[in-house]
């Protein structure tokens, strides 16, 4: 679970920064 949460969170932050 943690292995998936780490990369998933990074991608989410990147999309949020790009979208915002």
C-alpha positions as CSV (number, residue, x, y, z in Angstrom):
1,X,0.0,0.0,0.0
2,X,2.7,2.4,1.0
3,X,4.7,1.7,-2.2
4,X,1.6,2.8,-4.2
5,X,0.8,5.8,-2.0
6,X,4.3,7.3,-2.4
7,X,4.3,7.5,-6.3
8,X,0.5,8.2,-6.4
9,X,0.8,11.2,-4.1
10,X,3.8,12.6,-6.1
11,X,1.8,12.4,-9.3
12,X,-1.3,14.0,-7.7
13,X,0.8,16.9,-6.4
14,X,2.4,17.4,-9.9
15,X,-1.0,17.4,-11.6
16,X,-2.4,19.8,-9.0
17,X,0.6,22.2,-9.5
18,X,0.2,21.9,-13.3
19,X,-3.6,22.3,-13.2
20,X,-3.5,25.2,-10.7
